[in-house]
Amino acid sequence: MRRIVLATAVAFAAFAPTASATEPTPFGNSCSAANGVRFCPATELNQRTTSFDGTPIDADVTLPATGTGPWPTIVMIHGYGGSKTSMESNSAATANGINNVSYAARGYAVINISERGWGRSCGHDPATRTTGCDHGYVHLMDTRYEAHDAQYLLGKLVDAGIANPAALGAVGGSYGGGATLELAYLKNRIRNINGTYAQWTSPNGTPLSLKAGYAMVPWSNLASALVPNGRYLDFDSRTAGLSTSPAGVAIGSYISGLYLSGVSSAWYIGAGVDPEADLTTWRSEIFAGEPFGTSTLANLKKISDYHSGYTVSGTPAALLIQNGWTDDLFTPAEALRVYESQKAAGNKNVRLIFNDAGHARSQNNAETTEYMNQQGRLFFDNQLKGIAGGMASGAAVAMGMGCDGAASGGPWTATSWEKIHPGVVSYTNKKSQTISRTLSLVGGDKNTALALDPLTGSAGACGKLTDMKEAGVATYTFQSKGFTMLGLPTVQATIKTTGKYGVINARLWDVTGGQRRMITRGVYRLLDNQTGTITFQLHGNGYNFAAGHTVKLELLPQDSPYYQNTKGIFSVKVSKVTLELPTLEAKSSSKGITSPVISKFKR
């Protein structure tokens, strides 16, 4: 370890500029004063920089108002459908803003990149596909391409004396959040095009390593996020690697929406041209449905292996991860997969924030976003500048879902995820019920499913629908004594399945006055004719079930268009159902809160 520290110090001294150094020109572009910082944009195509394979990348750099560097440096990575401008500001810095101006004003150098295939990085406009764009199309945040682009550009700024190699960070949301996890897991390595790893160095040979990453609403395993199978359990880290076998159930509306956004604003390579970036074929195969062929399964494995941070070996850089309760794209399981597996391996340098922020159906209120932005600032100041503050290693913070004018609730804090929800409300029903998707009865109400679609539905996070008993659906109810659910509900049941390609969808409702509000949902992919005991979890939430309200669990054979409809014809006899709802409150006999049994943490 002492040799590594000494080597870093020597490398730092080798490129550190003298006091007489000239004004910085990152990537060869000049800077001008704006909003209290210096903005150094690429305004023309010939001002783009090039990546490791010669691909032109459109990137802007923002610097503090004075000085020549090196500075702690953060790469900001946009979401799907965005570009370098997505995390740029044209206004003065704010205390907790996550944008180039706010961070540069606090003493950071910031790189904003248009990822390959987006914006002017060989993007949708054919005029941007100039010399060097042979592989500039979207690779879907591949660790061998997009992640390497960010690393290469950081290295260029290190060589220019702008970036401090001992203080490199990454931040992004959604597509950029997934990238941040990839960069954190790669840490001091790059991934070669053939899939092997090599030491990450700057173009001039300085050894580099990412120090910290703040991943907002990310995926950790992209295949599992888009085609979940319900096998991951937050209380059992041993399940973290079970998320792609068997193949799950596609979140159809989101896959369609994301794909089409790229068709209109990015450059996808044609079907069959490059099997490593064939988004069109991947989507078509998934939507063709069951049975999944060898090509479909191989491509799901490819997405898991090369487009996911979690599947990169090793211990990641320090992480702060935020996911949203009501985010139906990248759910809290994405953060928990990283957190719990790292904790089981002895690494506590991961922090969690869960709240009502993210993709639809999230509400993204000002209170929630300001808090998470503040925690991001404190995290980077601590990790990259050594300033005391921010969340401790291993800590968890949660905020609730505020409806009907109520505040979100929280932030509730604990030293670990396990300790933030010490109790459970448990309900058991041994009665046998049947979930049906047969020629004569397809269970579930179609209009309810349409209203609950995150992209086109009318219900949103807090909307209410008329309560009803849906045919072909297993339903379980009990009266609340007043408690705050905080975490992922766990369902355990004995099943007997008849038929192929079965699915159990689950919804948890708060019912009062003939109206119901969906609090969370989930899915479990059945094996053909599966029998025995199954255990799975719903997405989770932070929500107060008022005393006297009815808690209602539904188990259904479909939840389309959100989850893609199966081709299966099947029925499932369900019995001995136990539901455990994790609670903010500790054990309390008056509120019916006990200690967890099924969801007791195992490592």
Residue pairs with C-beta under 8 A, 6 or more apart in sequence:
7 207
8 165
8 166
8 207
11 165
11 206
11 207
12 70
12 164
12 165
12 166
14 206
15 70
15 158
15 159
15 161
15 204
15 206
16 70
16 161
17 68
17 69
17 70
17 161
21 68
21 161
22 68
23 30
23 31
23 68
24 31
24 38
24 40
24 63
24 68
24 69
24 160
24 161
24 162
25 31
25 40
26 40
26 61
26 63
26 109
26 157
26 160
26 162
27 40
27 42
27 47
27 49
27 59
27 61
27 153
27 156
28 47
28 49
29 40
29 41
29 42
29 47
29 61
30 40
31 38
31 39
31 40
31 61
31 63
32 38
32 39
32 40
33 39
33 65
35 89
35 90
35 91
35 92
35 93
35 101
35 105
36 65
36 92
36 93
36 101
36 105
37 62
37 63
37 64
37 65
37 93
37 100
37 101
37 104
37 105
38 62
38 63
38 64
38 65
38 104
39 60
39 62
39 100
40 60
40 61
40 62
40 63
41 47
41 60
41 61
42 48
42 49
42 58
42 59
42 60
42 120
45 56
45 120
45 127
45 128
45 130
48 56
48 57
48 58
48 59
48 120
48 121
49 56
49 57
49 59
49 153
49 156
50 56
50 57
50 132
51 57
51 116
51 148
51 149
51 152
51 153
52 148
52 149
52 152
52 190
53 135
53 193
54 132
55 116
55 121
55 122
55 132
55 133
55 134
55 135
55 136
55 149
56 121
56 122
56 130
56 131
56 132
56 133
56 136
57 113
57 114
57 116
57 121
57 149
57 153
58 83
58 84
58 113
58 114
58 119
58 120
58 121
58 128
59 84
59 111
59 112
59 113
59 114
59 153
60 84
60 88
60 100
60 111
60 112
61 109
61 110
61 111
61 112
61 157
61 162
62 88
62 100
62 101
62 103
62 104
62 109
62 110
62 112
63 69
63 71
63 104
63 109
63 110
63 162
64 71
64 104
64 105
64 107
64 108
64 109
65 104
65 105
68 161
69 109
69 161
69 162
69 163
69 164
70 109
70 158
70 161
70 162
70 163
70 164
70 165
71 107
71 108
71 109
71 162
71 163
71 164
71 167
72 107
72 108
72 109
72 164
72 167
72 168
72 169
72 380
72 384
72 385
73 108
73 109
73 110
73 111
73 154
73 157
73 162
73 163
73 164
73 167
73 168
73 169
74 103
74 108
74 109
74 110
74 111
74 168
74 169
74 170
74 171
74 380
74 384
75 110
75 111
75 113
75 150
75 153
75 154
75 168
75 169
75 170
75 171
75 183
76 87
76 98
76 99
76 100
76 103
76 110
76 111
76 112
76 113
76 170
76 171
76 172
76 176
77 87
77 113
77 115
77 150
77 170
77 171
77 172
77 175
77 176
77 179
77 180
78 84
78 86
78 87
78 112
78 113
78 114
78 115
78 118
78 172
78 175
78 176
79 86
79 172
79 173
79 174
79 175
79 176
79 177
80 174
80 175
80 258
80 261
80 262
81 118
81 258
81 261
81 262
81 265
81 266
82 118
82 119
82 175
82 176
83 114
83 118
83 119
83 120
83 123
84 112
84 113
84 114
84 119
85 112
85 119
86 112
87 98
87 99
87 100
87 112
87 171
87 172
87 176
88 99
88 100
88 101
88 112
89 97
89 99
89 100
89 101
89 102
91 101
92 101
93 101
93 102
93 104
93 105
93 106
94 102
95 102
95 374
95 377
96 102
96 370
96 373
96 374
96 376
96 377
97 103
97 373
98 171
98 373
98 376
98 377
100 110
100 112
103 110
103 380
104 110
106 377
106 381
107 385
108 380
108 384
109 157
109 162
109 163
111 150
111 153
111 154
111 157
113 121
113 149
113 150
113 153
114 120
114 121
114 123
115 121
115 138
115 141
115 146
115 149
115 175
115 179
116 122
116 135
116 136
116 137
116 138
116 139
116 145
116 146
116 149
117 123
117 136
117 137
117 138
117 139
117 262
117 266
117 267
117 268
118 124
118 138
118 265
118 266
118 267
119 128
120 128
121 128
121 136
122 128
122 129
122 130
122 132
122 133
122 136
122 137
122 267
123 129
123 265
123 266
123 267
124 264
124 265
124 266
124 267
129 136
129 267
135 145
135 274
136 267
137 267
137 268
137 269
137 274
137 277
138 262
138 266
138 267
138 268
138 269
138 277
138 279
139 145
139 146
139 276
139 277
140 222
140 277
140 279
140 303
140 307
141 147
141 175
141 178
141 179
141 182
141 222
141 307
142 276
142 277
142 306
142 307
143 182
143 186
143 191
143 306
143 307
143 312
144 191
144 192
144 193
144 195
144 306
145 193
145 277
146 179
147 179
147 182
147 183
147 186
147 191
148 190
148 191
150 170
150 179
150 183
151 183
151 186
151 190
151 200
151 208
152 203
154 163
154 168
154 202
154 208
155 200
155 201
155 202
155 203
155 206
155 208
156 202
156 203
157 163
158 164
158 165
158 202
158 206
158 208
159 202
159 203
159 204
159 206
165 202
165 206
165 207
165 208
165 209
166 211
167 211
167 384
167 385
168 208
168 209
168 210
168 211
168 384
169 210
169 211
169 212
169 213
169 214
169 380
169 383
169 384
170 179
170 180
170 183
170 184
170 210
170 212
170 213
170 214
171 180
171 213
171 214
171 215
171 216
171 376
171 380
172 178
172 179
172 180
172 215
172 216
172 218
173 216
173 217
173 218
174 216
174 217
174 218
174 329
174 330
174 358
174 359
176 216
177 215
177 216
177 217
177 218
177 219
177 330
178 215
178 218
178 219
178 220
178 222
178 307
178 308
178 309
178 330
180 213
180 214
180 215
180 216
180 218
180 309
181 213
181 215
181 218
181 219
181 220
181 308
181 309
181 310
181 316
181 319
181 321
181 338
182 308
182 309
182 312
183 210
183 213
183 309
183 317
184 210
184 212
184 213
184 215
184 309
184 316
184 317
184 318
184 319
185 309
185 310
185 312
185 313
185 314
185 316
186 197
186 200
186 210
186 312
187 200
187 209
187 210
187 314
187 315
187 316
187 317
188 199
188 200
188 207
188 208
188 209
188 210
189 197
189 198
189 199
189 200
189 314
190 197
190 198
190 199
190 200
191 197
191 306
191 312
192 198
195 305
195 306
199 207
200 207
200 208
200 209
201 207
201 208
202 208
209 317
210 317
211 317
211 318
211 383
211 384
212 317
212 318
212 319
212 320
212 379
212 380
212 383
212 384
213 316
213 317
213 318
213 319
213 320
214 319
214 320
214 321
214 322
214 376
214 379
214 380
215 319
215 320
215 321
215 322
215 335
216 322
216 358
216 372
216 376
217 322
217 323
217 324
217 327
217 329
217 330
217 357
217 358
217 359
218 309
218 321
218 323
218 330
218 334
218 335
219 225
219 226
219 308
219 330
219 334
220 308
220 309
220 310
220 334
220 335
220 337
220 338
221 243
221 244
221 304
221 308
221 310
221 311
221 334
221 337
222 303
222 304
222 307
222 308
223 243
223 244
223 300
223 301
223 303
223 304
223 307
223 308
224 232
224 243
224 244
224 248
224 304
224 333
224 337
225 251
225 329
225 330
225 331
225 334
226 250
226 251
226 254
226 255
226 286
226 303
227 244
227 247
227 248
227 249
227 250
227 251
227 286
227 300
228 243
228 248
228 249
228 251
228 333
228 523
228 525
229 242
229 243
229 244
229 245
229 246
229 247
229 248
229 249
229 523
229 524
229 525
230 248
230 504
230 522
230 523
230 524
230 525
230 536
230 537
231 239
231 242
231 243
231 245
231 536
232 239
232 240
232 242
232 243
232 333
232 336
232 337
232 537
233 239
233 490
233 535
233 536
233 537
233 599
234 332
234 333
234 336
234 340
234 417
234 487
234 488
234 537
234 599
235 418
235 490
235 596
235 599
235 600
235 601
235 602
236 601
236 602
236 603
237 340
237 341
237 343
237 344
237 602
237 603
238 602
240 310
240 337
240 340
240 341
243 337
244 300
244 301
244 304
246 525
246 527
247 292
247 296
247 297
247 300
247 525
248 523
248 525
249 503
249 523
249 525
249 563
249 564
249 566
250 286
250 287
250 563
250 564
251 328
251 329
251 562
251 563
251 564
252 287
252 560
252 561
252 562
252 563
252 564
252 565
253 453
253 454
253 455
253 456
253 561
253 562
254 328
254 329
254 359
254 454
254 455
254 562
255 283
255 286
255 287
256 283
257 455
259 279
259 283
262 268
262 279
268 279
268 280
269 277
269 278
270 280
271 278
271 280
271 281
271 284
272 278
272 281
275 281
276 302
276 306
278 299
281 299
282 299
282 303
285 292
285 293
285 295
285 296
285 299
286 296
286 564
287 564
288 296
289 501
289 564
289 565
289 566
289 567
290 500
290 501
290 566
290 567
290 568
291 501
292 300
304 311
305 311
309 316
309 338
310 337
310 338
310 341
315 342
315 345
315 347
316 338
316 342
316 347
316 349
316 350
317 349
318 349
318 350
318 379
318 383
318 393
319 338
319 349
319 350
319 351
320 350
320 351
320 353
320 375
320 376
320 379
320 391
321 334
321 335
321 338
321 339
321 350
321 351
321 352
321 353
322 335
322 352
322 353
322 354
322 355
322 357
322 358
322 372
323 330
323 331
323 332
323 334
323 335
323 353
323 354
323 358
324 330
324 332
324 354
324 355
324 356
324 357
324 358
324 359
324 362
325 332
325 354
325 355
325 356
325 362
325 401
325 520
325 539
325 540
325 541
325 542
325 543
326 356
326 358
326 361
326 362
326 363
326 401
326 461
326 520
326 541
327 357
327 358
327 359
327 360
327 361
327 362
328 359
328 360
328 361
328 454
328 521
328 539
328 562
329 358
329 359
329 360
329 454
330 358
330 359
331 539
331 540
332 354
332 488
332 539
332 540
333 488
333 537
333 539
335 352
335 354
336 352
336 417
336 488
338 350
339 350
339 352
339 396
339 417
340 417
340 603
342 348
342 349
342 350
343 350
343 394
343 416
343 603
344 603
348 393
348 394
349 393
349 394
350 393
350 394
351 379
351 391
351 392
351 393
351 394
351 395
351 396
351 397
352 395
352 396
352 397
352 417
353 372
353 375
353 396
353 397
353 398
353 399
354 396
354 397
354 398
354 399
354 540
354 542
355 368
355 371
355 372
355 398
355 399
355 400
355 408
355 410
355 542
356 362
356 363
356 364
356 365
356 368
356 399
356 400
356 401
356 402
356 408
356 461
356 542
357 363
357 364
357 368
357 369
357 372
358 364
359 454
360 454
360 455
360 460
361 454
361 457
361 459
361 460
361 461
362 461
363 401
363 402
363 460
363 461
363 462
365 402
365 408
367 407
367 408
368 399
368 408
371 399
371 411
375 390
375 391
375 397
378 389
378 390
378 391
379 390
379 391
381 387
381 389
381 390
382 388
382 389
382 390
391 397
392 415
394 415
394 416
395 413
395 414
395 415
395 416
396 413
396 414
396 415
396 416
396 417
396 419
396 420
397 410
397 411
397 412
397 413
398 410
398 411
398 412
398 420
398 486
398 487
398 542
399 408
399 409
399 410
399 411
399 412
399 542
400 408
400 409
400 410
400 484
400 486
400 541
400 542
400 543
400 544
401 408
401 409
401 461
401 462
401 519
401 541
401 542
401 543
402 408
402 409
403 461
403 462
403 517
404 462
406 544
408 542
409 484
409 542
409 544
410 542
412 420
412 486
412 542
412 584
413 420
414 420
418 601
420 486
420 487
420 584
421 486
421 487
421 582
421 583
421 584
422 583
422 585
422 586
422 587
422 595
423 582
423 583
423 585
423 586
423 587
423 588
423 593
423 594
423 595
423 596
424 580
424 581
424 582
424 583
424 593
424 594
424 595
424 596
424 597
424 599
425 480
425 483
425 485
425 551
425 580
425 581
425 583
425 591
425 592
425 593
425 594
426 578
426 579
426 580
426 581
426 594
426 597
427 476
427 478
427 551
427 553
427 578
427 579
427 581
428 576
428 577
428 578
428 579
429 476
429 577
430 575
430 576
430 577
431 575
432 573
432 574
432 575
433 474
433 475
433 555
433 573
433 574
433 575
434 472
434 474
434 571
434 572
434 573
434 574
435 443
435 472
435 473
435 474
435 504
435 555
435 556
435 557
435 571
435 572
435 574
436 442
436 443
436 471
436 472
436 557
436 571
437 443
437 472
437 499
437 502
437 503
437 557
437 558
437 566
437 568
437 569
437 570
437 571
438 569
438 570
438 571
439 569
441 471
441 472
442 472
442 557
442 558
443 470
443 471
443 472
443 473
443 556
443 557
443 558
444 470
444 472
444 473
444 505
444 556
444 557
444 558
444 559
445 468
445 470
448 465
448 468
448 470
449 558
449 559
449 560
449 561
449 562
450 456
450 457
450 561
451 457
451 458
451 459
451 463
451 465
452 459
452 507
452 518
452 521
452 559
452 562
453 561
453 562
454 562
456 561
459 465
459 518
462 517
463 517
464 515
464 516
464 517
465 515
465 516
465 517
465 518
466 514
466 515
466 516
467 509
467 511
467 514
467 515
467 516
467 552
469 475
470 554
470 556
472 556
472 557
473 554
473 555
473 556
473 557
474 554
474 555
474 556
474 574
474 577
475 552
475 553
475 554
475 555
476 552
476 553
476 554
476 577
476 579
477 511
477 550
477 551
477 552
477 553
478 550
478 551
479 548
479 549
479 550
479 551
480 545
480 546
480 547
480 548
480 549
480 550
480 551
481 547
481 590
481 591
481 592
482 544
482 545
482 546
482 547
482 591
483 544
483 545
483 581
483 583
483 584
483 585
483 591
483 592
483 593
484 542
484 543
484 544
484 545
484 583
484 584
484 585
485 519
485 541
485 542
485 543
485 544
485 545
485 581
485 582
485 583
485 584
486 541
486 542
486 582
486 583
486 584
487 540
487 582
488 537
488 538
488 539
488 540
488 582
489 508
489 520
489 522
489 537
489 538
489 540
489 579
489 580
489 581
489 582
490 535
490 536
490 537
490 579
490 580
490 582
490 598
490 599
491 506
491 522
491 535
491 536
491 537
491 538
491 553
491 555
491 577
491 578
491 579
492 533
492 534
492 535
492 576
492 577
492 578
492 580
492 598
493 533
493 534
493 555
493 574
493 575
493 576
493 577
493 578
494 532
494 533
494 574
494 575
494 576
495 504
495 526
495 530
495 531
495 532
495 533
495 534
495 572
495 573
495 574
495 575
496 531
496 572
496 573
497 526
497 527
497 528
497 529
497 530
497 531
497 570
497 571
497 572
497 573
498 529
498 570
498 571
498 572
499 528
499 529
499 568
499 569
499 570
499 571
500 528
500 529
500 568
500 569
500 570
501 526
501 528
501 566
501 567
501 568
501 570
502 525
502 526
502 527
502 528
502 530
502 557
502 566
502 568
502 570
502 572
503 523
503 524
503 525
503 526
503 557
503 558
503 563
503 566
503 568
504 523
504 524
504 526
504 534
504 536
504 555
504 556
504 557
504 572
505 521
505 522
505 523
505 555
505 556
505 557
505 558
505 559
505 563
506 521
506 522
506 523
506 524
506 536
506 538
506 553
506 554
506 555
506 556
507 518
507 520
507 521
507 553
507 554
507 556
507 559
508 518
508 519
508 520
508 521
508 538
508 551
508 552
508 553
508 554
508 581
509 516
509 517
509 518
509 519
509 550
509 551
509 552
509 553
509 554
510 516
510 517
510 519
510 543
510 545
510 549
510 550
510 551
510 552
511 517
511 549
511 550
511 551
511 552
512 546
512 548
512 549
512 550
516 552
519 541
519 543
520 538
520 539
520 540
520 541
521 538
521 539
521 559
521 562
522 536
522 537
522 538
522 539
523 536
523 559
523 563
524 534
524 536
526 570
526 572
533 576
535 598
542 584
545 551
551 581
553 577
553 579
555 572
555 574
555 577
557 566
557 570
557 572
558 565
558 566
578 598
580 596
580 597
580 598
580 599
582 596
582 599
583 593
585 591
585 593
586 593
587 593
587 594
587 595
